[in-house]
Amino acid sequence: MKSSIHPNYLRILIILSICCSCSLLTAQTLEDQISDKINQLELLIQEAQGQEIDVRKEKMTIRTAEIFVKYAEWDENNVATNKEYFELVPDFKNEAQRYAEELPDLIRNNTIEMLDEAISNMNLLINGEIYREPIPEIDWTQVTHESDILRYNGRPVFLADYNWKPRIPELTEFYGNQNELYFDPNRIKNEQGDIAPWFVSELENKPDGEIGFIFLGNKSVPQWAEDKYGPGFKMRENTYTGYDIDNPGAREMMEFLFEGTVPFMAGKKYSELGYMLCNEPHFYTTKNSWATGPVSEYTKEKFRTWLSNKHESINVLNELWETNFSSFDDVTIEIPIDQNLQGTPKWYDWVIFNNFRVTEWYKFLKSELQKHDPNTKVHIKIMPNLWSDNKRNHGIDFEALTQLSEISGNDAGAENSYMWGGPKDWEEHYSWDWRELCMSYDFMKSVSPDNIIYNTELHFLSKIPFRDRHMDPAYVRTTFWTAHMQGLNASQIWVWARYQDGSINAQAGKGYAGTFNQQPKIVNEIHSTMMDLNSYAEEITAVQRQRKPIRVFYSETSATNKTSHMDDVFEMYESLFFEGIPIGFATKNILNNQNHSNWDVVLVHKTQFVTESELEALQTYLNNGGTVIIDDVSLSGNEYGNSLSTLNQGTGALIKVNSIEQIKEEALNIIDQKGLFPEVEVTETNTGGHKGCVWRVVKNEAGNNVLSVVNLGKTEASLTINLKDAQVGTACKDLLKGIPVTNKPKLKPYEVYFVEITDDEEVSAIFGIDSPSDDIAIIYPNPSKGEFAIDLNSFHDKIDMSISNISGQPIFEHRFFATNRIFHNMGSSPDGSYIVNIKTKDASQSFFLIKQ
């Protein structure tokens, strides 16, 4: 609906408002400045709505400002409380008083900057200098989960919310409206398995509501369980599983819980995203390791059975372990195990068994849930760094648990700084640490390509060792954009630590100070980025669904036996990540169970240890015509270091090399020979001497190439983008601004470049972009009221000029003869942005012209 206020009147009000603001600036408080800027932005919003411009972003910005004005006021009245929270963070402790005193005005100044940026952007939109695609307004009650996407109103959609955010309209309109329900064994009131009446009542009265998930807590159990199943049933209470999963009583306890509660939750909207079986599970059993702990005799008895099934003969075990047990019943092992045993048969057996027993526990939980809700889905908040980092013996088989889940759960994080423990490997070439996020998401998508990826505790913005009081909003955009390119569909961001009035949620503890809870621009950028992603959800989904033709072979065997195997895996992955080709992984299970046509080549790099079954999977793949590239150190021994038979070519192709550079070269040659490179070529140069721009190309509904690039590097990157076999040129349109841009951009660290590419005149002289020295002409005035001139550098016999609107529709064409100057009047053409093209016998040039 168009505004009833005349646009010219609105402009007068805005100008008067700005003039008054400028003249009173020195006398105004920061709160007054914020109020004036909100008023300016509201007037611009009304004018923009009159032009049917989508203003959801600006409305969100105003809401963000209003919320943080309130937070700043609370902070001003509670300096002592904030000081206590700053003192909880080691890097902030010595300056806690100063930080607490500065915080209110820090928030207010941050808010002013945010509003200024929104005002500037709104003016560009109103003036037709940039354009915006409609932003979907998501009704979370109508979002559905369908295989590998979330869908709303017939389109894919990406969701973001926060842990612990109050569910009030002020915060759910723009910042996420995910539903959730928490339950744990403490809802069982006695050893007979009766559910607490208050919780039954809660379940009976809970509305269907919005799409959400069920959080199964495991940290604590009721005293009756310890009395019935103990002593020692309660254990590892400093982790998120505070009981013995191998005690038979654990199964009975969970049977009680599920039988008495799940039927109430089955089929509800708030359970559509399934059951999260555990929060950040980890079962370390290594001496002197973080969060390590003991195991019970139940666990050791399971281990003896597992050993018997694996080795069959005690003599085999004794030879491997260099022991002299008389039977499997006599086997003993010291737990926690010594890290120095890594690489020995004893270490391998225990670590793999630890994975096995944990996986069996989650299989049980899933099967028990599905007894009462056959259609339910499960996921687990796995910490992906347990896979992407080197350390093992945590009990988490990342592949097995991802296969078990219908939704790929995780709490992947990122960081661009740290408060201790440096320097970090990533700092040498990159502006932030993307290893855990990117590599683990590609692994999950390789294992379970039909799952959505759901990050239920997103740690891009803060962790215990990572905090930035002055975070760059560009870092926010780069991490969220990269994560969604890599497959992220939904997230809960860690952590909204304020109540409605601005007071602090004490549960946040040392996770509060210095976070986005004190930085409105960061909250604004999160949701601005999410809006952009949702405006182009089809294109981002196409990136997520891209076939992964190159697969890096992953062996849990080598990861278990080697101290730094994941560094070797990352070395291979990183070398190919910036070549414009999606990278995936292959494992024994992937090779045995997935269609081989999903990829073209498997790379085996520094994978010295594999089981016989892993070797057989590779050989079967070769026998079926597959291609394997392998170095000269891989597959040298089985899980115990004993020699293995060698791979043979079979009916496939076995390419043997002796360096990572050769693996990369051979792999890319195969991609080239099979015509699998995109139709767009991206060349990067930077002062760091190391590629840092990750890029992917997909086709949009119009059949044009869409290029998404993110500069992960630590230096500015100069790109040259060429459409292969172009007949005219490589024309790039910035999809987030709706304007033509250069095909030779310079991207700063963190910068995102998202363009549609067509075979058309390249834009070499664009408003706001430095023109190259070989321009053949200049255009002026620009902006123009309709009349403009083009001065050429030299006299030409013939000059063709054409004008088209921003959508590419031609509105004027004419040929000029024997001149070096062109005059033109656009007459009644409406105000807005236009592309003016001129072409001579030897050259051509395009201009971005604004008529106002």
N, C-alpha and C positions, 0 to 999 in steps of 0.2 A: 504494500500500500504506500502510495507516495505521500510525502510530507505536505501538510497544508500551509506551511510557512514558506514564503517566497525565498528562493535561493539567495537573491541579492540582499535581502534583509538579513538573512543569516550571516552572510559574509560581512556586512556592516557590524553586526553584533560581535563577530569574532575579532575583527580588526580593532574595534573599540576595547574589547576585552584584553587583547594583547597590548594595546597602547597603555591602558590603565595599569596592567601588570608591570610593564617596563618602568613606568614613572614611579610606581610605588614599591618597586622591588627591594630597595634598601630598607624600607620601613616594614616590609612584610615579614611575618614569621614563616618558617618552612611549611607549617600547616596551612597558612593562608595561600602560599604559592601552590601547594598541592590542590587546594580547593579551586583556585582560579584555573589551573590547568585541567582539572576535571570538567569544569564548566566549558572551557574552550573545546575540549574533546567531545563533550556531549552535543554542542552546537554543530560541530563538524559531522558527527554521526547523523544528526537530523538531515543535514544537507546531503550527505552520501546516500542515506535511505531514499531521499527524493530522486536520486539518480539510479536507484535500485542496485547500489553497491552493497556487497555483503559486509556487514560491520560486526560480526560476531567476535572477531579478535579484539576490536577496540572496546567492546562491551566487557570482555573478559579483563582487559587491562584496567578499566575503571574499577571493576570489582576487586581486582588485586590491590589496587591503590587503597580502596576503602578498607580492606581487611588489614593491610599493613600499617595504615594510619592508626588503627585501633591497637595493633600489636606494639607500635612505637610508644603509644601513650602508656600502655601497661609497663613496658620496659623502663620508661622514665620514672615511673612510680615504684619500681622494684629493682633498683640498681644492685642492692645487696644480694638478692636472689640470683640475678644473672651472674654476679661475681662468683658465686659458689659453683655455678655450672661451668663457667670458663675455667675455673681452677681444676675441674675434673679432666681437662684436656692438657696433656703434658706441655705442649708447645705454647699454650695460652696462659699457663699458670702464673708466670711472673708478671704478666701484663693484665691479669684478670680485672683489676679495679678499673684501669683505663679503658679496656674493651667494653666493660659494662657501662661506663659513663658515656662512651662515644656511641653506643649502640642505637639509642633512639634517633639521633640525627643522621647516623649512617643509614638507617632504614628510610628516613624521610628524603635524604638526598638521592638515594637509590630509586625511590618512588618518583621523584621529580625527573630524573633521567629517563625512566621508563615512560612516563607520560609525554615528555618531549619527543621521544622517538615515535610514539604512537601518533602524536599530532602531526609530525613531519610526514609520516607514512600516509596518514589520512588525507593530507593535502595532495600528495602525489596521486592518490587514487581519484580524488575529486577532479583534479586537473587533467586526468587522462594520461598521466606520465607513466603510470604502471597500472596493471589490471590484476584482478583476483578471481580465481575460480570460486564458485559457491562452496562454503564449508558446511558439511553435514551437521545438523544438530541432532545428536544421538539420543534416542530414548532407550535407556538401558533395560527397560522392561521388555523391549522388542528385539534385542540382540539375540542371535542364535549361534550355536556352535555347530559347524558343519565340516567335519573332517579337518582339513588343514587351514581353515579360515574361520573367522567370526564374521557373521553377516548381519547387516542392518539395511532395511529398505531395499533389498535386492543387490546390495553392493558389499564388498569386503570392508571391514572396519577394524581399526586398531584402537585398543583401549588402554588408558592409563589412569591409575588411581594411586592412593597412598596407604601405607600401613598406618593405622590408628587415627586417621583423619575423622573428625566428628561428622556424623551423617546428618547434616543440617542443610536446608536449601541453599543457604549462602555459599556453601562449599561444594555442594553436589552439582550445581548448575554448570560449572565450567571445569571443575577439577576432578571429575570422576564420580561415578555413582554405583560402584560395585557393591553387591550384597555379600554377606559372609555370615557363617555361623561357626562357633567354636564349641567343641566338646572334647572331653577326655575321660579317663577311667574314674575320676572323682565324681562323675555323675552317677556312678553305681553306689548305692548307699549301704549295701551289706553283702555278705558272702553268698547269699542266695541269689544275687544278681538283680535285685529290684532297682529300678531307676528312680532317682530322686524325684518326688512329685513336682517340685518347682520347675524342673527341667522338662518333664513331660508336658506341663502346662505351657511352658514357653514354646515347645515344638507344636503343640496343638493350636496355638494362637498366632504363630508366626505367619505373616502374609507371604504369598508367592513371591512378590516383589521383583527385584531386578536380577539380572544374571549375576551369578556369584559362585562361590565354592564353599566346601565344608573343611574346616581346619581341625584335623585330629591331633590333639595334644598328647604328648607322651612323656613329658618331663617329670611329672609326679603321679603317684598312685595312692589310693586310699590306704589307711592304716590296716583296715581289715584284710587287704591283699597281702601285706607283709606278715600279718599274723597267720593267715591261712597257708600261704605258699612259702614263707620264709622258714628260718631267718636267712637274710641275704637276698631276698627277692628284690628289695630296693638296692640299686647299685648304679654307679656312674651318674650320680645325681647332678654333677656339674655339666652334664651334656643334656641334649634334648630328648634322650631316651633314658629315663631314670629307673629302669627296671631290667631284669634279666630276661631277654627275649628267648633264651633257650630253656627257661623253666617252663614245664608244661602248664603251670598256673597262668602264665601270660596268655596262652591261647584261650583258656577258659574265661579269663577276665574280659578279653576282647569279644568273645562270643556273647557274653552277658551284655556288654555295651552295645554291640551292633543289633542284637535281637530286640533290645528294648527301645532303640532310637531310630534306626535307619528307615523302618517303614513309614515314619512320620515325614521323613525328608525326601523320600523317593519321588521322582518326577516333578519336583518343585523347580521354579525358575532360579531360586537362590542356590540350588545344587547342580545346575546345568554344567558348570565347570568342574564338577566332580569332587572327589575327596582327596585332600592333600594328606597322604599317609604319614608324613613326618616332616617336622621343621628341621632342616639342616642336619640330617643324620650323619654321624661319624662315630666309628668304633675303633679308634686307635688302640693298638696293643703293643706299642714299641717303647722300650725304656727311654725315659727322658724326653719323650715327645709331647707336644701340645695335646691336652685333653686325653691323654692315655689312661688306661684303666685295666683292671683285672678282668678275668672271666671266671665263670662258676664251674663247678664240677660237671654240671649238665653240659656245658660247652665242651669241656675236655672229653667227655664221653662221646659226644657227637663227632669230635675230631678223630677219635680212635676208630669209630665206624667208618668215617670218610676215608681214613688211611687204608683201612681194610679193603674197602671197595676199589680204591685206586690202585693199590700195589698188590693186592691179593695174597702175596706171600710175605711173611715177616722177614724172611731172608733178603728179599729185594729191598725192603725198607732199611734193614740194618746195613746193607752194603752202601746205600745212598747216604744215610745219615751217619755212617761210621759208628753204629751202636751195636748192642748185643741183647736187644729185648727178646724174651722167649716167646711172646705172643703180642698181638695188637692190644690185648687187655692190659698189658704191662707198660705200654708206651707212656712216657711222661715228657712234659715240655714245660720250660719256665716261661711264664707269661706275666708281665710284659716281656717280649722277646728282645734280644740285643740287636741293635741296628747293624753291628759289625758282622752279623750272620747273613746280611743281604748278599745274594749271589750263590748261597748254599742250598742244597735240597731241603734242609729243614726250614729255612726261611721261606722258600717258595711254597712248600706244602702248607705252612701255617697261613701265609698271606692269602693264598687262593682259597683255602678253607674259610677264612674269615669273610671273604667276599661271598662265598657260597651260603654260609649260614644266614648272613644278613639278607641276601636275595630271597632265600627260602622264607624268611619271616614276612617280607613284604608280599610275596606270593600268597601266603596264608591270609594276610589281612585283606587282600583284594578278593580272594575267593570267598571269604566270609562275608564281606560287604555285598557281593553279588548274589549271595543266597537270599538276601532280603531286598535287593534292588538289582535285578538282572541287567538293567540298562545303564548302571552307573559307570562312571569313568574314574580313573585314579591318576594321580601324579604325586611326585615327591619333590620337596624343595632341596634338590641336590646342589651342593656347592661345586660348580664346575672346575674350580681350581684344584679340587681333589683329583681331577683327571688331567688337566692341562699343566699342572706343576709336576715335578719329579717324584715327590714323596708318595710312597705306597704304604700298605698295611693300615688302612682306615676303614676297611670293610665295604667300600662302595664300588661295586662293579657298574660303572657308568653305562656301559652298553646294555647289560642285562636289565637294569632298572629302567632305562629308556624304552627298551623293548616291551617291558611289562606294562608301561603306562600308555593310556590313550591320549594323554596330554603331556608334553615334555616340560616338566617342572624344573625350576632352577632358581638361583639367586645370583646370577652372574654380575660381576662388577667391573669397574674401570677406574683409572686414576690418572691425573696429570701432575701429581706432586705426592709427597709423602712426608711424614713427620719424623721418621726414623728408618734406619736400615738401608740407606743408600750407599753408593749410587746404584741405580737399577739398570739392567741390560737395555731396557726399551729407550732410555734417554739418549743413547748414541745416535739414533736415527729418527726417533718419533717424538711427537708432541704429547702423546699419552699412551698408556699401556692397554693395548687392544687384544693381546694374546688370548687371555681367558675367554673374553666375550666372543671373538670372531671364530677362533678355532673350535671351541666347544659347541657353538651353535651350528657350525658346518658339520661337526660330528653327529649331533642330534638329528639334523636333517638327513644325514646319510643313513643313520640307523632306522629312523622312523619318519620318512618323508611326509606321511599323511597326518602327522600330529601338528597341532599348533604348538608354538613355544610360549610358555607362560612363566614370566619371571615374577614370582610372588614376593620378592624382597630385593628390589632393584637397587644396586649399590654403585651407580655411576657417579653420584654426587657427593657421597661421603661414605667413609668406612672408619673403623677405629683408628687406623694410622693415616687417614687421608681426610684433610679438611682444608677448605679455602674460604676465608672470610670475604674475599673479593673475587669471587669466581667469575670467569669470563663467560657470558651467555653463549658465545660461539662454541665453547667446549660442550655446553649442554646440547646444542643442536647437533654437533658432530657425533656425539656418542649415541643419542637417540636415533639419528638418521642411519648411522652405521648399523646399529642393532636391528632396526627394522629391515634394512637391506639383507641382513644375515638371517632373518627369519622370525624375529620377535613379533608376536601378535597381541599380547596383553601383558600388563605389568602393574605391580603395586610398588610404589617408590618408597624407599626408606628415608626418612620417617617423618610424618606430619606430627610434630611434637608440641603443638599448641592446642589449647582448648579455645572455645568460641571467643572468650574475652581476651585472649592473648596470653593467658597464664600457661605455664609449662607443664606438660605431662611428665610426672616424675619418673615414669617407666623408661623414658628416653635416656636418663642419666648422662653419661659422657658422650652420647650420640646426638646431643642437641646443639651445643655451642658451635658457632661458626658455620652452620649449615644453611640450607635454603630457607629455613624458618626465620632467618634474619635478612633475607635477600629477595625482595619482591621481583627484581628483574629476572631472577633464576626461575621462579615459579611461572612468571609470564612467558619466558622462553620455552619452558617445557611444553606448555599447552599451545603456544603458537606453533611450535614444531609439530605437535600431534595434529593440529588442525591442517597443516600443510600436507602431512602424510595422508590424512583422511581425504583431502581434496583429490589426491592422486593415488587412492588406494589400489586401483586396478593395476597401475604401473608398478607400484611397490610389491604387490602380490606376485606379479609376473617375475620380478627380480627374485623373490623368495623361491619361486617354483622352477627356476632355471635348472635344466639338466646339468649335472656335475660330471663332465666327461673325463676329468683327471681325478684319480683316487689314490690317496696316500695310504699304503698298507699300515694298519695299526695292530700291534700284538700286545695284549696284556701280559704275555709271558716275558717279553723283553722289558716292558715297563716295570715288572715285578723284580726282575733280576738285576737290572742296571740302575746305577745311581742317578743318571741324568738322561734317561731315554727320551723323556718328553722334550728336552732341549733339542735332541736330534730330530724328533718328529716336527717340532716347530721350525727348525732350520729348513726342512724340505717344504713345508707348508708356506712359510714366509717367502721363499724364493719364487713361488708361483702366484702368490696372492695378488700381485699388482699387474698382472698381465691381461686383465679383462675377461678371464675365463673362470667360471665358478669352480672351486676346489672342494672335493669331498673326500671321504675315507672309505676304505674297504677293510673288513675284518673277515675272519673265518665264517661267521654267521651271515654277513652280507653276501659274501661270495657264494655261499651254499643256498641261500634262501631268496635272494633278489634276482630279478631278471638282468642278465649280463648286458643287455642292450642299454641299460641305464648309464653305462660309462664306456670309455674306449681304451683306457690304459690304466694299469695298476703300477704304482711306484714303490719299490722296496728299498728303503734307505736306512742303513745302520741298524738293522733289525737282526741282531745276532742270534737271538733265542726265540724259537717257536716250538710249539708242540707238534707231534706227528699229525694231528688232525688239522692244524693250521697249514702245515706243508701240503697235506693232501688237498685242502681247499684251493690253494694256489695251483697245484698240478691239475686238478679237475678243470679249473678255469682255463688253463692253457690247452688242455685236451679238447675243450669245447671251442677252441679258436680264439681265445683271449690273448691280450698283449701284456707282457710284464717287462718292466725295466728294473734291473736289479744291480746293486753295486757289488764289489768284490769282498765285502765283509759280512754280508747278511746271510742268514740261514745256516750259520756255522755249527749250531748245536741245538739240542732239545732243551726242555725246561731245566734239566739237570746238567747241561753242558756236554752231554754225550753227542757223538757225531750223528749226522743225519744223511740220508740219501740226498742227492742233488736234484734240483728241478731239471726237467728236460722239456724241450720245445713243444712236444706233442704236435697238435695240428695248429697251434697258435704261433705267437712270436715271442721269443725270449731274448731280450736285448741286454747284454752284459756290459757294464761300464765301470769306471773306477773313481768317479767324482760326482758331487752333487751338481756341478755345472753341466756335466754330460747328461745326467738324468733329466735336468730341466730342458736342455737343448733337444734331446730325443723326444721328450713328451710334447714339446711345442711343435716339433716337426710333424708329429702324428696329427695334432690338432689342425695344423696347416694343410696337410695332405688330405684330410677328411673334410676340409672346408668348414670347420667349426668355429673359426674366429668370427667375431661380429662384423657387420657391414661397416662399422665405424672403427677408425683407427685413432688411438690416442697415444701421443708421444710426450713424454715428460722429461724435463730437464730441471735440475735444481742445484743449489750450491752445496747441498749435503752429499752429493754424489751417490745417492741411494734412493731408489724409487719409494715414494710415500703416498701416492694417490691410488686408492682402490676405486675401480670403475667397473660398471656393469651396463650392458645395453640390452633393451627389450623393445618389442614393437607395441605401439599403442593401438587403439581401436581403429584409428585412421590408417594404420599400416606404416606409420612413420617410426623411425628409430628414436627411442628415448634413452638418453645417457644420464646416469647418476654417478657423480664423482665426489669423493670425500678426500681431502688432503689430511692424512694421518701423520705426515712428515713434520719435522721440526723446523723446516725452512720453507720459504715461498717456492711454489712450483709453477713453472711455465709450461703450459700445455699447448700442443698443436693438435687440433681435432679435424680429421678428414673423413668425409663420406666416400667410401671406396666406389670407384666407377661413377662418380658424379659427373653429370653432363654439363652442369652450370657451375655449381660450387657447393660449399658446405655452409648452409644457413642454420644458425642456432637461435632458438627462442627460449629465453628464460621462463620456465613454466611457473615459477613462483611469483614472478613480476609481470608476466605476460608481454614482454618486450624482446625485440631482437638483441642479441649480444654477440660479442666477438667469438670466433672459433679458435682464438689464441689467447685464452684467459690466463691470468696470473692468480693463482689461488694461494691465499695466506694459510698458515697452519690453522686447522679446524674448519676451513671453509668448505661449504657444500656448493656444488655446481650441478644443477638439474635442468636439462634442456631437451627440447624436441629438435630433431635434426632433419632438415629437408634438403633436397637438391635444388638449391636456389642461390641467388646472389649472396655472397658473404657480406656481412656488415663490417665495414672497415672504418666507418666514422660515425660513432654513436654518441649521443649526448651522455656525458658522464664518463666516457672511456677515452683514454689517451689515443690520439690518432697516430697511425704509423707515418713515418717520414715520407713515404712514397704516395701519399694521397694526391689525387689528380685535381681536386677541387675543394672549395669550402662553401658552406651554405649559411646565409644570414638574412634577417635576424632569426634566431631560434632560441626560444619560442617565438612564434609569429602570429599576427592577427589574421593571416591569410596570404599576405603578400610576402614573397621572399625572392632572393637572388642567389644564383650559383655562379661563382667565379672559378673558371678553370685555369690551370697553370699555363696553358698554351692555347693557341688558336687551333680549331679543328674544323675540317670540312663538313663533318656530319656528327651530330650528337643525338642519341635517343634518350628521352626522359620518360619515366613512368612513375606513377604514384599509386600506392595501394594502402588500404587501411590496415589496422593492426592484425586483422584476421586473414590478410593476404588477398582480399578482394580488390581487383584493379578499379581505380576511379578516374584515371587520366593517363593518356599516352600521347606523345607528340615527338616528331623529329625536327631538330633545329639544324640549320645549315650555316656554315662559314661564320663561326663566332667563337668567342671564349667567355661569353657571359649569357646567362639565361635569366629572364624575369618571368615570374608566374604569380597569378592571383587565384587562390583556391575558391574564391567566390563563396557560394552558399554551403560548402562542405561543413559539416558540424565540427565543433571543437573536439579535439582529441589528438591521438598520436597517429602518425603516418610514416610510411617508408617511401623515401624518394630515391629512385635508382637512376643513375646516368651511365651511359655506355658510349664509348668512342670506339674507333677502329682498333685501338691497341689495349684499352684498359676499361675498367668499370669501377664504380664506387656506389655505396649505399649510404643514406643518411637517415637518422631517426629525427623526424620533425614534429614539433608540438605546435598545434594550432589552438589558440586560446583567445 
